Amino acid sequence: MTAPGEAARPKPGRRPTIKDIARRAGVSESAVSFALNDRPGVSQDTRARVRRVAEELGWQANSAARALSGERAGAMGLVLARPAQTLGVESFFLQLVSGIQEVLSARKIALLLQVVEDLDAECALYRRWWAERRVDGVLVVDPRTEDPRPELLSSLGLPAVVVGGPATREPDVPAPGTSGPAASVPAGAPPRPLLSTVWADDSKAMARVLDHLYGLGHRRIVHIAGLPGLAHTERRIRSLRTEADLRGLDHRHVHSVTTDYSDAEGAEATRRLLDAAQPPTAIIYDNDVMAVAGASVAAGRGLAVPGALSIVAWDDSALCRVTHPRLTALVRDTPGFGRLAAQELLTVLDGGPLRTVQGELPHLEARESTGAPGAP
């Protein structure tokens, strides 16, 4: 009974069923099932009439029922095990998801997105999705240096593509005195792929940044990186060390510090670096949000950018282009990277082989935030 002054709660509309379609089309329920599932047993005229009636009634297949019958669920999964506060401000994932969704929408496939606390929760979610047949495949982001997900997904037989890093295991090496297929693996053989991978060359991207800053005269360069343990974070850190060695730079003045990608930690790391006895003359930030936060810290201390401090953002965005001065940044087609990943997952789902696909190499867009040390 509705209380005085309260509006009656509207009842949810009843979804049309196969029985409704059969009654309207004047055919049996089995004929409707044959027509809607592209199975033989009905004429082309009947098939067309059934589909027309189904569209008029707004009928949609029940994805759970389709999964139980062995058909595809019509959905792909994407799990983000990141601190929630970083996802709210970082534009990278929004652009990545937009590219993924563009490809899946064209095939009328849904994207099931879920944020979880940690890697254990992500693995538990994969097991549940697999048991419930909720998704046909998954896109795995933020690959780790020690990552249990490729092994798990491979053992489940759940199609997957790793976005941004390797998904391999070392070749099986037999114990001394044993024989078998593994015994024929040659020494130094490359790791065997567990899942298909779409990746970008972070090492060459870092080399481009170092080329730019070194050419301007910088010799004290610090990289404010993202989360430790992520494969791409470790690749960037290693590349910075390698590029520093090639140029004879002192690791005390050219090194990396890790953060959680947030503006708060980016700003705090910048403060610590600027308080050092020999502060850096250039800082590379692993995302746009931290770079803008670092520029704000410099401005608050009266430090001219780029005269007293040059700033580079790893991923370009509108933030980099509207900040004053505009921030030098690595530019790449992030939605295009998402499209590439989604297309590769569809290829795997259609029976394609495991493979590694490289995305485009980002180019450095030099703007007003980088210049020679001490220049006006």
C-alpha positions in Angstrom: 0.0 0.0 0.0 1.4 3.4 -0.9 1.9 5.8 1.9 0.2 9.3 1.7 2.3 11.7 -0.4 4.3 8.9 -1.9 4.2 8.0 -5.6 3.5 4.4 -6.5 6.7 2.6 -7.5 6.5 1.7 -11.2 6.5 -2.0 -12.0 9.3 -3.2 -14.2 8.2 -4.0 -17.7 8.0 -7.7 -18.6 10.7 -8.8 -21.1 9.4 -10.4 -24.3 9.9 -14.2 -24.5 10.2 -16.7 -27.2 6.6 -17.7 -26.5 5.5 -14.0 -27.2 7.4 -14.1 -30.5 6.0 -17.4 -31.5 2.4 -16.2 -30.8 2.9 -13.0 -32.8 4.6 -14.7 -35.7 2.2 -17.6 -35.8 4.9 -20.3 -35.6 6.0 -22.8 -33.0 8.5 -21.9 -30.2 11.0 -24.4 -31.7 10.8 -22.6 -35.0 11.5 -19.3 -33.2 14.6 -20.9 -31.6 15.9 -22.2 -35.0 15.3 -18.8 -36.6 17.0 -16.7 -33.9 20.0 -19.0 -33.6 20.7 -19.4 -37.3 20.0 -23.1 -37.3 18.5 -25.1 -40.1 14.8 -26.3 -39.9 12.9 -23.2 -41.0 12.4 -21.5 -44.3 14.0 -18.2 -45.2 10.6 -16.5 -45.1 9.9 -17.8 -41.7 13.3 -16.8 -40.4 12.9 -13.3 -41.7 9.4 -13.0 -40.2 10.5 -14.3 -36.8 13.4 -11.8 -36.7 11.2 -8.9 -37.7 8.8 -9.7 -34.9 11.6 -10.2 -32.4 12.9 -6.7 -33.3 9.4 -5.2 -33.0 9.0 -6.7 -29.5 12.5 -5.6 -28.4 13.6 -9.1 -27.7 17.3 -9.8 -26.7 19.0 -13.1 -26.1 19.6 -14.0 -22.5 23.4 -14.1 -22.2 23.4 -16.4 -19.2 21.1 -18.9 -21.0 23.2 -18.7 -24.2 26.4 -19.4 -22.2 24.8 -22.4 -20.5 23.9 -23.8 -23.9 27.5 -23.5 -25.1 27.1 -20.3 -27.0 29.2 -17.2 -26.5 28.3 -14.8 -23.6 28.7 -11.8 -25.9 30.9 -9.9 -23.4 34.7 -9.4 -22.7 36.1 -8.7 -19.3 38.6 -6.0 -18.1 39.7 -5.9 -14.5 41.6 -3.0 -12.9 43.6 -3.7 -9.8 44.7 -0.2 -9.1 44.2 2.3 -6.2 40.8 3.9 -6.9 42.1 7.4 -6.4 44.5 7.0 -9.3 41.9 5.8 -11.7 39.8 8.9 -11.1 42.4 11.3 -12.3 44.4 9.4 -14.9 43.2 9.8 -18.5 45.2 6.8 -19.9 42.6 4.2 -19.0 39.7 6.3 -20.2 41.3 6.6 -23.6 42.3 2.9 -23.6 38.8 1.8 -22.8 37.3 4.1 -25.5 39.4 2.3 -28.1 38.5 -1.1 -26.8 34.8 -0.3 -26.7 34.9 1.0 -30.3 36.0 -2.4 -31.6 33.7 -4.4 -29.4 30.7 -2.3 -30.1 31.1 -2.9 -33.8 30.7 -6.6 -33.1 27.9 -6.0 -30.6 30.0 -7.3 -27.7 29.7 -5.8 -24.2 32.7 -4.8 -22.1 32.4 -5.9 -18.5 34.6 -3.6 -16.4 35.4 -4.2 -12.7 37.8 -2.5 -10.2 39.2 -4.7 -7.5 41.5 -4.3 -4.5 44.5 -6.4 -5.5 45.8 -9.1 -7.7 44.4 -11.9 -5.6 40.9 -10.5 -6.0 41.5 -10.2 -9.7 42.4 -13.8 -10.0 39.4 -14.9 -7.9 37.2 -12.8 -10.3 38.6 -14.6 -13.3 37.8 -18.0 -11.8 34.2 -16.9 -11.1 33.8 -15.4 -14.6 35.1 -18.6 -16.1 32.8 -20.9 -13.9 29.8 -18.7 -14.6 30.7 -18.3 -18.3 30.2 -14.5 -17.9 32.7 -13.5 -20.5 34.2 -15.0 -23.6 37.7 -13.5 -23.0 39.6 -10.9 -21.0 42.1 -8.1 -21.5 44.8 -8.2 -18.9 46.3 -4.8 -18.0 49.2 -3.7 -15.8 51.3 -6.9 -16.2 53.7 -7.6 -13.3 57.3 -8.8 -13.3 56.0 -11.7 -11.1 52.5 -12.2 -12.5 50.3 -15.2 -11.7 47.5 -14.2 -14.2 48.9 -15.6 -17.5 49.4 -19.0 -15.9 46.0 -19.0 -14.4 44.2 -17.9 -17.5 46.1 -20.4 -19.6 45.1 -23.2 -17.2 41.5 -22.1 -17.3 41.5 -22.0 -21.1 39.9 -18.5 -20.9 41.0 -16.5 -24.0 43.0 -13.5 -23.0 45.4 -10.8 -24.3 47.9 -9.1 -22.1 48.1 -5.3 -22.7 51.5 -3.7 -22.2 53.9 -6.5 -21.3 55.1 -10.0 -21.8 53.0 -13.1 -21.0 55.6 -15.8 -21.2 57.2 -18.6 -19.2 60.7 -19.9 -19.4 61.1 -23.0 -21.6 60.8 -26.2 -19.6 64.3 -27.4 -18.6 64.6 -31.1 -17.7 66.3 -32.2 -14.6 69.8 -33.7 -15.0 69.6 -37.2 -16.4 66.0 -36.9 -17.6 64.6 -37.1 -21.1 61.4 -36.0 -22.8 60.1 -33.1 -25.0 61.7 -30.5 -22.7 65.1 -32.1 -23.2 65.2 -30.9 -26.8 64.8 -27.3 -25.8 68.0 -25.6 -26.8 69.9 -23.5 -24.3 69.0 -19.8 -24.5 65.7 -20.5 -26.2 63.1 -17.7 -25.9 60.3 -18.1 -23.4 57.2 -19.8 -24.6 54.2 -17.5 -24.9 51.3 -18.2 -22.5 49.0 -15.6 -24.0 48.9 -13.1 -26.8 50.4 -9.8 -26.0 50.0 -6.2 -27.3 52.9 -4.0 -26.1 54.7 -0.7 -26.6 58.4 -0.2 -26.5 59.0 1.7 -23.3 62.8 1.3 -23.6 63.0 3.2 -26.9 60.5 5.8 -25.7 62.7 6.5 -22.6 65.7 6.7 -25.0 64.0 9.4 -26.9 63.3 11.4 -23.7 67.0 11.1 -22.6 68.2 12.1 -26.1 66.1 15.3 -25.8 67.2 16.2 -22.3 70.8 15.3 -22.7 71.0 17.3 -25.9 69.7 20.3 -24.0 72.6 19.9 -21.5 70.9 18.2 -18.6 73.1 15.9 -16.5 70.9 15.6 -13.3 67.7 13.8 -14.5 65.3 12.0 -12.2 62.4 9.8 -13.3 59.3 9.8 -11.1 57.9 6.4 -11.9 54.6 4.7 -11.2 53.8 1.6 -9.2 56.8 -0.7 -8.5 56.5 -4.2 -9.7 54.6 -3.3 -12.9 56.4 -4.6 -16.0 56.4 -1.3 -17.8 57.6 0.5 -14.7 60.6 -1.8 -14.5 61.3 -1.5 -18.2 61.4 2.3 -18.0 63.7 2.2 -14.9 66.1 -0.3 -16.6 66.1 1.8 -19.8 66.9 5.0 -17.8 70.0 3.2 -16.3 71.1 1.9 -19.6 70.8 5.3 -21.3 72.6 6.9 -18.5 75.5 4.4 -18.8 75.7 5.0 -22.5 76.2 8.7 -21.9 78.5 8.3 -18.9 76.0 9.9 -16.5 76.3 9.3 -12.7 73.6 7.1 -11.3 73.5 9.3 -8.2 72.1 12.1 -10.4 70.2 10.0 -12.9 67.8 7.6 -11.3 64.1 6.7 -10.7 61.8 6.9 -7.7 58.4 5.0 -7.6 55.0 6.3 -6.6 51.3 5.3 -6.9 50.7 7.5 -10.0 48.7 10.0 -8.0 49.1 13.8 -8.0 49.7 13.7 -4.2 52.7 11.3 -4.4 53.9 13.0 -7.6 54.0 16.4 -5.8 55.6 14.9 -2.6 58.3 13.2 -4.7 59.0 16.5 -6.4 59.4 18.3 -3.1 61.9 15.7 -1.8 64.0 15.9 -5.0 64.0 19.7 -5.0 65.1 19.7 -1.3 68.2 17.7 -2.2 71.7 19.3 -2.0 72.0 18.8 -5.8 68.4 18.9 -7.1 67.6 17.6 -10.6 67.5 20.0 -13.5 65.0 17.8 -15.3 62.2 15.5 -14.1 60.4 12.8 -16.2 57.0 11.9 -14.8 55.3 8.6 -15.6 51.9 10.3 -16.3 50.3 13.6 -17.0 48.8 14.1 -13.6 52.1 13.8 -11.7 53.8 16.1 -14.2 51.2 18.9 -13.7 51.5 18.4 -9.9 55.3 18.7 -10.2 54.9 21.9 -12.2 52.7 23.3 -9.5 55.3 22.5 -6.9 57.9 24.3 -8.9 55.7 27.3 -9.4 54.9 27.4 -5.7 58.7 27.7 -5.0 59.2 30.4 -7.5 61.2 28.0 -9.8 61.0 28.9 -13.4 60.0 26.1 -15.8 62.1 25.4 -17.8 64.9 27.7 -16.6 65.3 26.1 -13.2 63.5 22.8 -13.9 62.6 21.1 -17.1 59.5 18.8 -17.0 58.5 15.9 -19.3 55.2 13.9 -19.1 55.2 10.3 -20.2 51.6 10.4 -21.6 50.3 13.5 -23.4 46.8 14.8 -22.6 44.7 17.9 -22.6 46.3 18.7 -19.2 49.7 18.9 -20.7 48.5 21.2 -23.5 46.6 23.7 -21.3 49.1 24.0 -18.5 51.4 27.0 -18.6 54.0 26.5 -19.8 52.7 23.7 -22.0 54.4 20.4 -21.0 56.8 18.4 -23.2 55.2 14.9 -23.5 55.4 11.6 -25.2 52.5 11.4 -27.6 50.9 8.2 -28.7 47.5 7.0 -29.9 46.1 5.5 -26.7 42.6 4.8 -28.1 44.4 3.1 -31.1 46.3 1.0 -28.6 43.0 -0.1 -27.1 41.6 -0.9 -30.5 44.7 -3.0 -31.3 44.3 -4.9 -28.0 40.5 -5.6 -28.6 41.1 -6.7 -32.1 43.8 -9.1 -31.0 41.4 -10.6 -28.4 38.8 -11.1 -31.1 41.5 -12.8 -33.2 42.3 -15.2 -30.4 38.6 -15.9 -29.8 38.3 -16.8 -33.5 41.0 -19.3 -33.2 44.1 -17.3 -34.1 47.6 -18.2 -32.9 49.3 -16.8 -29.8 51.5 -13.9 -30.9 53.1 -10.7 -29.7 51.9 -7.5 -31.5 53.8 -4.2 -31.0 52.0 -0.9 -31.0 53.3 2.3 -32.4 56.4 3.9 -30.8 55.4 7.2 -29.1 57.1 10.4 -30.3 58.3 13.2 -28.1 56.4 16.5 -28.5 58.9 19.2 -27.3 57.0 22.1 -25.8 57.8 25.0 -23.5 58.5 23.0 -20.3 61.9 21.8 -21.5 65.0 23.9 -22.2 68.7 24.2 -21.4 69.5 24.3 -17.6 69.6 27.8 -16.3 68.3 29.3 -19.6 65.9 32.2 -19.1 
